[in-house]
C-alpha cells in the first residue's frame, strides 16, 4: 500500500493519470486468477479515493517462463471478466477503465493468445494493449538502429493486431503500451544514445498515421538502458525528442506527398525509404503557435545531408527548425 501511495502521489503531482497493472501470476490450482490480493488493493485505493485505471498482468505470453505455467487466451479473458466484476462491486471503480491484455510481439503463438482473449473478453476492455521492442538488447549493434527493414517491422505488427481486432471487435482502440528500442533492458551506449532516436521518432510518427493515439514509453526511469533520463535524472536524447513531440505535435495527422520518394519497386523488391516524413497540425497550446500551423518531423537515414523543399502553399512560410544532431566525438553513441 505504501508503494501505491508513492506511485499515485507522483502521478498526481505530475499531472498524469495512473494505470495500475495488478498481479496476474497469483493462480488457483485450476489455473484461474486468484484475485484475493487484488481485491484488498482495490478496496484500499478506493478508501483513498484514488482515480486509477486498471490492467491485469504483463506479457501473458511469457508466463510459462515466469511461473512454469502458461495461461491461454480464453482463460486470460475469463480473468479479465472476473476483474471487471470486482471493479463493479466497488463504487469508486464501477466505471473505471480496464486495459489489456498487454501482449508481447505478435508472433504466431501470441496472436493465437490474443484471438482467444478477444473471443471471450474483447468487449470487457476499453482498449487493447501490446508491446513492441525492435531489437534483442543482448545482440544489438549501432548499425541496426539505421536499418529501414527494422523500422518497418512495427508496421507489419500493427497490421497483425488490427486484423484480429477487426475480426472480433471492429473499432476497438489499440494502445502501444510498452515500447523501447531494445528488449532485455536495452544496451548501454545504444538504447540510451542518439542512435535510438531514429526508432523512437519513427514509432511516434507511424503510430499516429495509423490512428493509434496512445503510446506509453518504457520507461522514464528504470533499470537497464531504455529510459528517458539517467540515474541522476539527466535527460537522455530520447527525452528531448519526447519533449519536442509533446510541445509541438497536435493530434491531427496530415497526409503528405513527397516528390522523389514515390518510386516504383523492381519486381521482387520492396522499397524502403531512408527519408521518412510525418506531418501534423501544430499544437497551438505551446510557443504561441496559431491555428493552421504545421509541424513536419523528418528522419534522415541516409549517410549524407538531404535538402527538403516545401511546395505549394508552404513555399513562402516562415520555418522554425529544430535540428537534433549528435554531440561531440561520440557520434551516434552520444548522449
C-alpha contacts under 8 A as a table, 3 or more apart, distances in Angstrom:
res1	aa1	res2	aa2	distance
1	X	4	X	5.06
1	X	5	X	6.24
1	X	41	X	7.24
1	X	44	X	7.52
2	X	5	X	5.03
2	X	6	X	6.41
3	X	6	X	5.18
3	X	7	X	6.16
4	X	7	X	5.01
4	X	8	X	5.94
5	X	8	X	5.26
5	X	9	X	6.03
6	X	9	X	5.21
6	X	10	X	6.11
7	X	10	X	5.19
7	X	11	X	6.31
8	X	11	X	5.15
8	X	12	X	5.99
8	X	18	X	6.61
8	X	50	X	7.51
9	X	12	X	5.00
9	X	13	X	5.95
10	X	13	X	5.28
10	X	14	X	6.16
11	X	14	X	5.11
11	X	15	X	6.23
11	X	16	X	4.84
11	X	17	X	6.23
11	X	18	X	6.12
12	X	15	X	5.22
12	X	16	X	5.75
12	X	17	X	6.95
12	X	18	X	7.95
13	X	16	X	7.57
17	X	51	X	7.67
17	X	52	X	6.95
17	X	53	X	7.96
18	X	51	X	7.53
18	X	52	X	5.35
18	X	53	X	6.44
19	X	52	X	5.79
19	X	53	X	4.61
19	X	54	X	5.36
19	X	55	X	7.08
20	X	52	X	6.88
20	X	53	X	6.32
20	X	54	X	4.99
20	X	55	X	6.03
21	X	54	X	5.84
21	X	55	X	4.36
21	X	56	X	5.14
21	X	57	X	5.76
21	X	58	X	7.47
22	X	38	X	6.44
22	X	54	X	7.27
22	X	55	X	6.03
22	X	56	X	4.79
22	X	57	X	5.83
23	X	26	X	6.59
23	X	38	X	7.30
23	X	56	X	6.28
23	X	57	X	5.40
24	X	27	X	7.35
24	X	33	X	6.46
24	X	34	X	7.88
24	X	56	X	5.65
24	X	57	X	4.63
24	X	58	X	7.89
25	X	33	X	7.55
25	X	57	X	7.27
25	X	63	X	7.54
25	X	67	X	7.26
26	X	33	X	6.20
26	X	34	X	5.34
26	X	35	X	7.60
27	X	30	X	7.77
27	X	31	X	5.34
27	X	32	X	5.61
27	X	33	X	4.66
27	X	34	X	4.93
28	X	31	X	5.11
28	X	32	X	5.35
28	X	33	X	6.05
28	X	34	X	5.48
29	X	32	X	7.43
31	X	71	X	7.47
32	X	75	X	6.87
32	X	79	X	6.76
33	X	79	X	5.75
34	X	37	X	7.58
35	X	38	X	5.10
35	X	39	X	6.05
35	X	83	X	7.75
36	X	39	X	5.23
36	X	40	X	6.53
37	X	40	X	5.29
37	X	41	X	6.48
38	X	41	X	5.09
38	X	42	X	6.11
39	X	42	X	5.01
39	X	43	X	6.17
39	X	86	X	7.13
40	X	43	X	5.23
40	X	44	X	6.22
41	X	44	X	5.04
41	X	45	X	6.15
42	X	45	X	5.27
42	X	46	X	6.04
42	X	87	X	7.85
42	X	90	X	7.89
43	X	46	X	5.06
43	X	47	X	6.18
43	X	90	X	7.33
44	X	47	X	5.12
44	X	48	X	6.58
45	X	48	X	5.07
45	X	49	X	6.23
45	X	50	X	5.51
46	X	49	X	4.74
46	X	50	X	6.02
46	X	90	X	7.52
46	X	92	X	5.75
46	X	93	X	7.47
47	X	50	X	7.83
49	X	92	X	6.95
52	X	96	X	7.15
53	X	96	X	5.63
53	X	97	X	4.97
53	X	98	X	6.01
53	X	99	X	7.86
54	X	96	X	7.44
54	X	97	X	6.36
54	X	98	X	4.90
54	X	99	X	6.34
55	X	98	X	5.71
55	X	99	X	5.15
55	X	100	X	5.89
55	X	101	X	7.65
56	X	80	X	7.07
56	X	83	X	7.95
56	X	99	X	7.90
56	X	100	X	6.89
56	X	101	X	7.19
57	X	60	X	6.75
57	X	101	X	7.54
57	X	102	X	7.54
58	X	101	X	7.41
58	X	102	X	5.65
58	X	103	X	6.97
59	X	62	X	5.84
59	X	63	X	7.51
59	X	101	X	7.51
59	X	102	X	5.54
59	X	103	X	4.48
59	X	104	X	5.25
59	X	130	X	7.98
59	X	131	X	7.93
60	X	63	X	5.34
60	X	70	X	7.96
60	X	71	X	6.90
60	X	101	X	7.44
60	X	102	X	7.45
60	X	103	X	6.11
60	X	104	X	7.83
61	X	64	X	7.55
61	X	70	X	7.50
61	X	71	X	7.60
61	X	103	X	6.52
61	X	104	X	6.80
61	X	109	X	7.96
61	X	110	X	6.21
61	X	113	X	7.47
62	X	65	X	5.48
62	X	66	X	6.47
62	X	70	X	7.69
63	X	66	X	4.90
63	X	67	X	5.81
63	X	68	X	6.87
63	X	69	X	6.19
63	X	70	X	5.38
63	X	71	X	6.90
64	X	67	X	5.52
64	X	68	X	4.26
64	X	69	X	4.42
64	X	70	X	4.49
64	X	71	X	7.80
65	X	68	X	5.61
65	X	69	X	7.66
66	X	69	X	7.87
67	X	70	X	7.99
71	X	75	X	6.29
71	X	76	X	6.38
72	X	75	X	5.51
72	X	76	X	6.19
72	X	113	X	5.78
72	X	116	X	7.22
72	X	117	X	7.95
73	X	76	X	5.01
73	X	77	X	6.06
73	X	112	X	7.34
73	X	113	X	4.22
73	X	114	X	5.93
73	X	115	X	6.84
73	X	116	X	4.15
73	X	117	X	4.19
73	X	118	X	7.82
74	X	77	X	5.09
74	X	78	X	6.43
74	X	113	X	7.68
74	X	116	X	4.78
74	X	117	X	5.15
74	X	119	X	7.47
74	X	120	X	6.05
75	X	78	X	5.04
75	X	79	X	6.25
75	X	117	X	7.61
76	X	79	X	4.94
76	X	80	X	6.33
76	X	101	X	7.96
76	X	117	X	6.18
77	X	80	X	5.12
77	X	81	X	6.32
77	X	116	X	7.47
77	X	117	X	4.67
77	X	118	X	7.18
77	X	119	X	7.96
77	X	120	X	5.25
77	X	121	X	4.76
77	X	122	X	7.84
78	X	81	X	5.03
78	X	82	X	6.19
78	X	120	X	6.81
78	X	121	X	6.94
79	X	82	X	5.01
79	X	83	X	6.29
80	X	83	X	4.94
80	X	84	X	6.15
80	X	121	X	6.83
80	X	124	X	7.25
81	X	84	X	5.03
81	X	85	X	6.24
81	X	121	X	6.48
81	X	124	X	6.53
82	X	85	X	5.10
82	X	86	X	6.39
83	X	86	X	5.01
83	X	87	X	6.27
84	X	87	X	5.08
84	X	88	X	6.26
84	X	98	X	7.52
84	X	124	X	7.16
85	X	88	X	5.13
85	X	89	X	6.43
86	X	89	X	5.18
86	X	90	X	6.80
87	X	90	X	5.38
87	X	91	X	7.76
87	X	93	X	5.16
87	X	94	X	5.22
87	X	95	X	7.72
87	X	96	X	7.27
88	X	91	X	6.72
88	X	93	X	6.38
88	X	94	X	3.95
88	X	95	X	7.11
89	X	93	X	7.97
89	X	94	X	6.59
90	X	93	X	5.55
90	X	94	X	5.84
91	X	94	X	5.14
92	X	95	X	7.70
92	X	96	X	7.83
93	X	96	X	4.68
97	X	125	X	7.48
97	X	126	X	6.11
98	X	124	X	7.52
98	X	125	X	5.16
98	X	126	X	5.68
98	X	127	X	7.55
99	X	102	X	7.88
99	X	125	X	5.13
99	X	126	X	5.70
99	X	127	X	5.36
99	X	128	X	6.16
99	X	129	X	6.59
100	X	103	X	7.82
100	X	125	X	6.43
100	X	127	X	6.80
100	X	128	X	5.20
100	X	129	X	5.00
100	X	130	X	7.64
101	X	114	X	7.66
101	X	117	X	7.77
101	X	128	X	6.45
101	X	129	X	5.83
101	X	130	X	7.06
102	X	128	X	7.25
102	X	129	X	4.49
102	X	130	X	4.26
102	X	131	X	6.48
102	X	177	X	7.04
103	X	106	X	7.47
103	X	110	X	7.01
103	X	114	X	7.55
103	X	129	X	6.83
103	X	130	X	4.63
103	X	131	X	6.18
104	X	110	X	7.10
104	X	130	X	5.85
104	X	131	X	4.99
104	X	132	X	6.63
105	X	110	X	7.15
105	X	130	X	7.52
105	X	131	X	6.28
105	X	132	X	5.78
105	X	133	X	7.59
105	X	157	X	7.57
106	X	109	X	7.68
106	X	110	X	5.16
106	X	111	X	5.46
106	X	157	X	6.37
106	X	160	X	7.04
106	X	161	X	7.22
107	X	110	X	5.23
107	X	111	X	6.10
108	X	111	X	5.22
108	X	112	X	6.33
109	X	112	X	5.08
109	X	113	X	6.34
110	X	113	X	4.95
110	X	114	X	6.20
111	X	114	X	4.95
111	X	115	X	6.10
111	X	160	X	7.76
111	X	161	X	7.62
111	X	164	X	7.78
112	X	115	X	5.11
112	X	116	X	6.29
113	X	116	X	5.23
113	X	117	X	6.21
114	X	117	X	5.00
114	X	118	X	6.07
114	X	164	X	7.61
115	X	118	X	5.19
115	X	119	X	6.21
115	X	164	X	6.39
116	X	119	X	5.32
116	X	120	X	6.61
117	X	120	X	5.42
117	X	121	X	5.75
117	X	122	X	6.65
118	X	121	X	5.23
118	X	122	X	3.99
118	X	123	X	7.70
118	X	165	X	7.61
118	X	168	X	6.30
118	X	169	X	7.54
119	X	122	X	6.10
119	X	168	X	6.52
121	X	124	X	5.04
121	X	125	X	7.04
122	X	125	X	6.16
122	X	168	X	7.11
122	X	169	X	6.38
123	X	126	X	7.54
123	X	169	X	7.22
125	X	128	X	6.77
126	X	172	X	7.60
126	X	173	X	7.37
127	X	172	X	6.28
127	X	173	X	4.83
127	X	174	X	5.59
127	X	175	X	6.52
128	X	172	X	7.27
128	X	173	X	6.26
128	X	174	X	4.88
128	X	175	X	6.04
129	X	174	X	5.97
129	X	175	X	4.81
129	X	176	X	5.76
129	X	177	X	5.70
130	X	175	X	6.70
130	X	176	X	5.32
130	X	177	X	5.74
130	X	178	X	6.76
131	X	176	X	5.77
131	X	177	X	5.73
131	X	178	X	4.42
131	X	179	X	5.70
132	X	154	X	7.55
132	X	176	X	7.36
132	X	178	X	6.32
132	X	179	X	4.99
132	X	180	X	6.85
133	X	136	X	7.69
133	X	179	X	5.75
133	X	180	X	5.17
133	X	181	X	5.42
133	X	182	X	5.24
133	X	183	X	5.59
134	X	150	X	6.87
134	X	151	X	7.68
134	X	153	X	7.54
134	X	154	X	7.72
134	X	180	X	7.23
134	X	181	X	5.30
134	X	182	X	5.64
134	X	183	X	7.48
134	X	199	X	7.96
135	X	139	X	7.96
135	X	140	X	6.34
135	X	181	X	6.41
135	X	182	X	4.62
135	X	183	X	6.24
136	X	139	X	5.90
136	X	140	X	6.20
136	X	182	X	5.54
136	X	183	X	5.10
136	X	184	X	6.72
136	X	186	X	7.92
137	X	140	X	5.41
137	X	182	X	4.62
137	X	183	X	4.86
137	X	184	X	5.33
137	X	185	X	6.67
137	X	186	X	4.62
137	X	187	X	5.63
138	X	183	X	7.87
138	X	184	X	6.76
138	X	186	X	7.39
138	X	187	X	7.00
140	X	144	X	6.60
140	X	182	X	7.66
140	X	187	X	7.52
141	X	144	X	5.41
141	X	145	X	7.48
141	X	190	X	7.61
142	X	145	X	5.66
142	X	146	X	7.64
142	X	190	X	6.40
142	X	195	X	6.88
142	X	332	X	7.52
142	X	333	X	7.78
143	X	146	X	5.58
143	X	147	X	6.99
144	X	147	X	5.44
144	X	150	X	7.38
145	X	150	X	7.61
145	X	195	X	6.14
145	X	196	X	6.41
145	X	198	X	6.80
145	X	199	X	6.67
146	X	150	X	7.96
146	X	195	X	7.72
146	X	198	X	7.09
146	X	301	X	6.05
147	X	150	X	5.32
147	X	151	X	6.63
148	X	151	X	5.03
148	X	152	X	6.24
148	X	272	X	5.92
148	X	273	X	7.01
148	X	274	X	6.45
148	X	301	X	7.91
149	X	152	X	5.18
149	X	153	X	6.71
149	X	272	X	6.91
150	X	153	X	5.42
150	X	154	X	7.94
151	X	154	X	6.35
151	X	199	X	6.45
151	X	202	X	7.13
152	X	155	X	5.40
152	X	156	X	6.80
153	X	156	X	5.24
153	X	157	X	6.39
154	X	157	X	5.15
154	X	158	X	6.25
154	X	203	X	7.49
155	X	158	X	5.22
155	X	159	X	6.49
155	X	206	X	7.43
156	X	159	X	5.28
156	X	160	X	6.59
157	X	160	X	5.10
157	X	161	X	6.40
158	X	161	X	5.26
158	X	162	X	6.07
159	X	162	X	5.11
159	X	163	X	6.03
160	X	163	X	5.24
160	X	164	X	6.70
161	X	164	X	5.44
161	X	165	X	6.47
162	X	165	X	5.07
162	X	166	X	5.95
162	X	174	X	7.94
163	X	166	X	5.20
163	X	167	X	6.40
164	X	167	X	5.23
164	X	168	X	6.52
165	X	168	X	5.31
165	X	169	X	5.10
165	X	170	X	5.77
165	X	171	X	7.64
165	X	172	X	6.72
166	X	169	X	5.73
166	X	170	X	4.29
166	X	171	X	7.05
167	X	170	X	6.56
169	X	172	X	5.70
173	X	212	X	7.37
174	X	212	X	6.04
174	X	214	X	7.90
175	X	212	X	6.27
175	X	213	X	7.09
175	X	214	X	5.25
175	X	215	X	6.18
176	X	179	X	6.86
176	X	212	X	7.68
176	X	214	X	6.49
176	X	215	X	4.95
176	X	216	X	6.30
177	X	214	X	7.55
177	X	215	X	5.75
177	X	216	X	4.60
177	X	217	X	7.15
178	X	215	X	7.54
178	X	216	X	5.53
178	X	217	X	5.80
178	X	218	X	5.38
179	X	215	X	7.68
179	X	216	X	6.61
179	X	217	X	5.23
179	X	218	X	5.38
180	X	183	X	7.10
180	X	200	X	7.48
180	X	217	X	6.62
180	X	218	X	5.70
180	X	219	X	7.72
180	X	226	X	5.96
181	X	186	X	7.31
181	X	191	X	6.07
181	X	196	X	6.33
181	X	199	X	6.41
181	X	200	X	6.98
181	X	226	X	6.89
182	X	185	X	6.98
182	X	186	X	4.84
182	X	187	X	7.40
182	X	191	X	6.47
182	X	226	X	7.14
183	X	186	X	5.54
185	X	223	X	7.06
185	X	224	X	4.39
185	X	225	X	5.97
185	X	226	X	6.44
186	X	190	X	7.64
186	X	191	X	5.43
186	X	224	X	5.80
186	X	225	X	4.90
186	X	226	X	5.45
187	X	190	X	5.47
187	X	191	X	5.38
187	X	192	X	7.59
187	X	224	X	7.26
187	X	225	X	5.76
187	X	226	X	7.81
188	X	191	X	6.34
188	X	192	X	6.54
188	X	224	X	7.78
188	X	225	X	5.76
189	X	192	X	5.83
189	X	193	X	5.48
189	X	333	X	5.65
189	X	334	X	7.57
189	X	335	X	7.85
190	X	193	X	5.00
190	X	194	X	7.78
190	X	195	X	6.65
190	X	196	X	6.54
190	X	333	X	6.24
191	X	195	X	7.65
191	X	196	X	5.47
191	X	225	X	5.64
191	X	226	X	5.33
192	X	196	X	6.58
192	X	225	X	5.52
192	X	226	X	5.87
192	X	227	X	6.81
192	X	228	X	7.45
192	X	236	X	6.45
192	X	237	X	7.14
192	X	238	X	7.45
192	X	335	X	6.98
193	X	196	X	5.68
193	X	197	X	7.56
193	X	236	X	7.10
193	X	237	X	6.22
193	X	238	X	7.82
193	X	332	X	6.82
193	X	333	X	5.14
193	X	334	X	5.51
193	X	335	X	4.97
194	X	197	X	5.60
194	X	237	X	5.47
194	X	238	X	7.38
194	X	326	X	6.10
194	X	331	X	7.88
194	X	332	X	5.29
194	X	333	X	5.93
194	X	334	X	5.59
194	X	335	X	5.97
195	X	198	X	6.11
195	X	332	X	4.92
195	X	333	X	6.41
196	X	199	X	5.66
196	X	200	X	6.43
196	X	238	X	7.26
197	X	200	X	4.93
197	X	201	X	5.90
197	X	237	X	6.93
197	X	238	X	5.68
197	X	241	X	7.25
198	X	201	X	5.61
198	X	202	X	6.13
198	X	299	X	6.67
199	X	202	X	5.16
199	X	203	X	6.09
200	X	203	X	5.10
200	X	204	X	6.48
200	X	238	X	7.26
201	X	204	X	5.17
201	X	205	X	6.22
201	X	241	X	7.28
201	X	299	X	7.70
202	X	205	X	5.17
202	X	206	X	5.90
202	X	276	X	7.87
202	X	299	X	7.45
203	X	206	X	5.36
203	X	207	X	6.01
204	X	207	X	5.48
204	X	208	X	6.20
204	X	215	X	7.53
205	X	208	X	5.32
205	X	209	X	6.26
205	X	278	X	5.95
206	X	209	X	5.14
206	X	210	X	6.34
207	X	210	X	5.06
207	X	211	X	6.39
207	X	212	X	5.17
207	X	213	X	7.25
208	X	211	X	5.19
208	X	212	X	5.42
208	X	213	X	6.01
208	X	253	X	6.81
209	X	212	X	7.55
209	X	253	X	6.32
212	X	215	X	7.68
213	X	251	X	7.94
217	X	220	X	7.15
218	X	226	X	6.68
218	X	227	X	6.49
219	X	222	X	6.35
219	X	226	X	6.36
219	X	227	X	4.65
219	X	228	X	6.66
220	X	227	X	4.88
220	X	228	X	4.86
220	X	229	X	6.34
221	X	227	X	5.23
221	X	228	X	6.46
221	X	229	X	5.98
221	X	230	X	6.95
221	X	231	X	7.27
222	X	225	X	7.79
222	X	226	X	7.93
222	X	227	X	6.29
224	X	227	X	7.57
227	X	230	X	7.16
228	X	235	X	6.29
228	X	236	X	5.47
228	X	237	X	7.43
228	X	238	X	5.74
228	X	239	X	4.83
229	X	232	X	7.59
229	X	233	X	5.06
229	X	234	X	5.28
229	X	235	X	4.43
229	X	236	X	5.19
229	X	239	X	6.78
230	X	233	X	5.08
230	X	234	X	5.37
230	X	235	X	6.61
230	X	236	X	6.76
231	X	234	X	7.41
235	X	239	X	5.69
235	X	240	X	7.21
236	X	239	X	5.39
236	X	240	X	7.10
236	X	335	X	5.75
237	X	240	X	5.49
237	X	241	X	6.63
237	X	335	X	5.86
238	X	241	X	4.95
238	X	242	X	6.04
239	X	242	X	5.06
239	X	243	X	6.08
240	X	243	X	5.00
240	X	244	X	6.15
241	X	244	X	5.32
241	X	245	X	6.10
242	X	245	X	5.03
242	X	246	X	6.14
243	X	246	X	5.23
243	X	247	X	6.13
244	X	247	X	5.08
244	X	248	X	5.86
244	X	249	X	7.85
245	X	248	X	5.41
245	X	249	X	5.33
246	X	249	X	5.93
247	X	283	X	6.91
247	X	286	X	6.07
248	X	282	X	5.52
248	X	283	X	5.28
248	X	284	X	7.90
248	X	286	X	7.09
248	X	295	X	6.93
249	X	280	X	6.19
249	X	281	X	6.77
249	X	282	X	5.13
249	X	283	X	5.34
249	X	295	X	6.60
250	X	253	X	7.82
250	X	280	X	6.12
250	X	281	X	5.35
250	X	282	X	4.92
250	X	283	X	4.18
250	X	284	X	7.76
251	X	280	X	7.12
251	X	281	X	7.19
251	X	283	X	7.72
252	X	280	X	5.61
252	X	281	X	5.57
253	X	279	X	6.19
253	X	280	X	4.48
253	X	281	X	6.64
254	X	278	X	7.78
254	X	279	X	5.26
254	X	280	X	5.18
254	X	281	X	7.05
255	X	279	X	7.00
256	X	278	X	7.45
256	X	279	X	6.94
258	X	261	X	5.89
258	X	262	X	7.06
259	X	262	X	6.42
260	X	263	X	7.05
261	X	273	X	7.11
263	X	271	X	7.53
264	X	271	X	7.72
265	X	268	X	7.84
265	X	269	X	5.77
265	X	270	X	5.93
265	X	271	X	5.65
266	X	269	X	5.28
266	X	270	X	7.60
273	X	276	X	6.72
274	X	299	X	7.72
274	X	300	X	6.14
274	X	301	X	4.80
274	X	302	X	5.90
275	X	298	X	7.08
275	X	299	X	5.73
275	X	300	X	4.80
275	X	301	X	6.10
275	X	302	X	7.21
276	X	298	X	5.66
276	X	299	X	5.08
276	X	300	X	6.69
277	X	296	X	6.81
277	X	297	X	5.86
277	X	298	X	4.54
277	X	299	X	6.50
278	X	296	X	5.70
278	X	297	X	5.47
278	X	298	X	6.55
279	X	294	X	7.01
279	X	295	X	5.72
279	X	296	X	4.51
279	X	297	X	6.52
280	X	294	X	5.89
280	X	295	X	5.41
280	X	296	X	6.66
281	X	292	X	6.69
281	X	293	X	6.03
281	X	294	X	4.59
281	X	295	X	6.06
282	X	289	X	7.27
282	X	291	X	7.57
282	X	292	X	7.40
282	X	293	X	5.29
282	X	294	X	4.90
282	X	295	X	5.25
283	X	286	X	6.50
283	X	289	X	7.21
284	X	287	X	7.30
284	X	288	X	6.15
284	X	289	X	4.75
284	X	290	X	5.54
284	X	291	X	6.08
284	X	293	X	7.87
285	X	288	X	6.72
285	X	289	X	7.32
286	X	289	X	6.60
289	X	293	X	6.56
290	X	293	X	5.99
300	X	305	X	7.83
300	X	306	X	7.53
302	X	305	X	7.24
302	X	306	X	7.95
309	X	315	X	7.72
310	X	314	X	5.60
310	X	315	X	5.02
311	X	314	X	5.56
311	X	315	X	4.71
312	X	315	X	5.56
313	X	316	X	7.29
313	X	317	X	7.84
314	X	317	X	5.43
326	X	330	X	7.65
326	X	331	X	5.38
326	X	332	X	6.08
326	X	333	X	7.92
326	X	334	X	5.87
326	X	335	X	7.74
327	X	330	X	7.02
327	X	331	X	6.55
327	X	334	X	5.94
327	X	335	X	7.42
328	X	331	X	6.55
328	X	334	X	7.14
329	X	334	X	7.72
330	X	333	X	5.25
330	X	334	X	4.81
331	X	334	X	5.47
